[in-house]
């Protein structure tokens, strides 16, 4: 039996990309900070603000699209 995979839309792919970027950056920053002893707090703040904010707003878009779809189905 062949299992059909659900295709991911662009927003879902972008959310996965954002999570991966944040995880990779965190691991890389911890490694570099441990080896060099330098603190990159400004860069860390900028990366987390950019990708965390994008993640948050993309989540809001998904929520409102789901609600709009539910209202159009019932109305």
C-alpha positions in Angstrom: 0.0 0.0 0.0 1.3 3.4 -0.9 0.9 6.1 1.7 0.0 9.5 0.4 1.9 12.3 2.0 0.2 15.6 2.7 2.0 18.4 0.8 3.2 21.2 2.9 2.3 24.7 1.9 4.8 27.5 1.7 3.9 28.9 5.2 4.5 25.5 6.8 7.8 25.1 5.1 8.8 28.6 6.2 7.9 27.8 9.8 10.0 24.6 9.7 12.9 26.6 8.2 12.6 29.3 10.9 12.7 26.6 13.7 15.7 24.9 12.0 17.6 28.3 11.7 17.0 29.1 15.4 18.2 25.6 16.5 21.3 25.7 14.3 22.1 29.2 15.4 21.7 28.3 19.1 24.0 25.3 18.8 26.6 27.2 16.8 26.5 30.2 19.2 26.9 27.9 22.2 29.9 26.2 20.6 31.6 29.4 19.5 31.0 31.1 22.9 32.4 28.1 24.7 35.5 28.0 22.6 36.3 31.7 22.4 34.8 33.1 25.5 33.2 36.0 23.7 29.6 37.0 24.2 27.5 37.7 21.1 24.4 38.9 22.9 23.5 41.6 20.3 23.7 39.2 17.4 21.7 36.6 19.3 19.0 39.2 20.1 18.8 40.2 16.4 18.6 36.6 15.1 16.0 35.6 17.7 14.0 38.8 17.1 13.9 38.3 13.4 13.1 34.6 13.2 11.1 34.4 16.4 9.0 37.4 15.2 8.5 35.8 11.8 7.5 32.5 13.5 5.0 34.3 15.7 3.4 36.3 12.9 3.3 33.3 10.6 1.5 31.4 13.4 -1.0 34.3 13.6 -1.6 34.1 9.9 -2.3 30.4 10.1 -4.7 30.9 13.0 -6.7 33.6 11.3 -6.8 31.6 8.0 -8.2 28.6 9.9 -10.8 30.7 11.6 -11.8 32.4 8.4 -12.1 29.0 6.7 -14.3 27.7 9.5 -16.6 30.7 9.3 -17.0 30.4 5.5 -17.8 26.7 5.8 -20.5 27.3 8.4 -21.9 30.6 7.1 
